[in-house]
Amino acid sequence: MTAYETKALNWPEVRAEDSISLDRFSLFLLRNKNAMECSKYLTKLEQPDTIQKLVMKLAFNLRKTWRCCIDHIMETERRSV
């Protein structure tokens, strides 16, 4: 497990009313993605179980929005996400 993955999975849960924490988590994930774009470890972060763990860091309403987006993509575009 890479340091990025460890830090991401150990990130505290983002509360619904805490927009600053959500911004920090978002920026961390973007930096993580950019840093690992050419790395063999990016595929670990793209694994469904890892993504599910990261989504669980989000507040309930954001997880609900995420699920709706995923359902829409799977239904309309007929592809996995």
KAJO-V115997 format. One record per residue. RES is the residue in three letters. SS is DSSP state (~ for helix, > for strand, _ for the rest). PSI is psi as a letter, one per 20 degrees, with the letter a starting at -180 (* if undefined). D_CENTER is the distance of its C-alpha to the mean C-alpha in whole Angstrom. Layout:
# KAJO-V115997
res->{RES;RES}
ss->{SS;SS}
psi->{PSI;PSI}
d_center->{D_CENTER;D_CENTER}
This chain:
# KAJO-V115997
res->{MET;THR;ALA;TYR;GLU;THR;LYS;ALA;LEU;ASN;TRP;PRO;GLU;VAL;ARG;ALA;GLU;ASP;SER;ILE;SER;LEU;ASP;ARG;PHE;SER;LEU;PHE;LEU;LEU;ARG;ASN;LYS;ASN;ALA;MET;GLU;CYS;SER;LYS;TYR;LEU;THR;LYS;LEU;GLU;GLN;PRO;ASP;THR;ILE;GLN;LYS;LEU;VAL;MET;LYS;LEU;ALA;PHE;ASN;LEU;ARG;LYS;THR;TRP;ARG;CYS;CYS;ILE;ASP;HIS;ILE;MET;GLU;THR;GLU;ARG;ARG;SER;VAL}
ss->{_;_;~;~;~;~;~;~;~;_;_;_;_;_;_;_;_;_;~;~;~;~;~;~;~;~;~;~;~;~;~;~;~;~;~;_;_;_;_;_;_;~;~;~;~;_;_;~;~;~;~;~;~;~;~;_;_;_;_;~;~;~;~;~;~;~;~;~;~;~;~;~;~;~;~;~;_;_;_;_;_}
psi->{p;r;h;g;g;g;g;g;h;j;p;q;q;p;q;g;j;m;h;g;h;g;g;g;g;g;h;g;h;g;g;g;g;g;h;j;h;j;q;i;i;h;h;h;i;i;q;h;h;g;g;g;h;g;h;i;i;q;q;g;h;h;h;g;g;g;h;g;g;g;g;g;g;h;g;h;i;l;q;q;*}
d_center->{16;16;16;12;11;13;12;9;10;13;11;13;12;12;15;16;18;17;16;16;14;11;13;13;9;8;11;10;7;10;12;11;10;14;15;14;15;18;18;18;15;13;13;12;9;9;11;10;11;8;5;7;8;4;5;9;8;9;12;14;15;11;10;14;13;10;12;15;13;13;16;18;16;18;21;22;21;21;19;16;12}
